[in-house]
Amino acid sequence: MNYQTYKPHKDLASIVKFYWTLEVPFDPKNQKQKIVPDGCIEMTFNFGDKIKRYTSETEFILHPNAMVMGQRTKSYYILPAGNVDTFAICFYPIGFVNFVKTSLDNLVDKETPLAELFGQAEANELEQQMIQATDSQERINIIEAFLLKKLNEKNTISNIVKSTVDVLLKTNGTTPINVILKDDVSKRRQLERHFRKQIGISPKQLGKAIRLQTTLNLLLNKKSETLTDIAYEREYFDQNHFIKDFKDIVGFTPKEFLDNEHMALSVLFYK
């Protein structure tokens, strides 16, 4: 597997987390790979063979070649049908709302073709430019020109949403929402409403995804010696709480995750 990441232009750095590319030659022995929620929305371009996303043990749908992967509330399996050659834009939680008019809860747990978000003509033109580009840097230049043009039409994100996301990112998703809002019930209702429209999922779901992301980083890079240490560092009530939350989202316990052949791609992303 060849996985590379690239930094965005300074004018997009508060919105785009990074760009990434992935190249994997086909191997008939490849196993399904589980993808876990990370709190980000991604726009992806597939230049290789089709990629399957499993909806059950045996049933699957094929990813569109140019699409937006909405926020995820649960893990899911994918399996390439052949060679993988992908370019993607990973947006911060508050990033993607700046480029579309649709409510982002419409994109949750599914893959939306670019044509549905930007119109057929504009989406086709962008996809063809990306296909014809000769390398990753040219693709970055193309996508940044597109995003900067769209940014001029941006919708303003709610202050209450931005401040909440800022706290969740700063505290690695460990701060309870009632603490952020100081137990103000009216603000809670307002936040929930705006959050689903501008982020796609609830504040609690985003906090869990961010917390999981940083937990996986600790787990994979062995920055903590034991599961108890990780539970303590990530402010879980105890080790059992940590293991339960982890399994609810990932589908495996932390120990099962480390040696699971279905997690090779996630290990690559989080390492």
Secondary structure, 3 states (H helix, E strand, C coil): CEEEEECCCHHHCCCEEEEEEEEECCCCCCCCEEECCCCCEEEEEECCCCEEEECCCCCEEECCCEEEECCCCCCEEEEECCCEEEEEEEECCCCHHHHCCCCHHHHCCCEEEHHHHHCHHHHHHHHHHHHHCCCHHHHHHHHHHHHHHHHCCCCCCCHHHHHHHHHHHHCCCCCCHHHHCCCCHHHHHHHHHHHHHHCCCCHHHHHHHHHHHHHHHHHHCCCCCCHHHHHHHCCCCCHHHHHHHHHHHHCCCHHHHHCCHHHHHHHHHHC
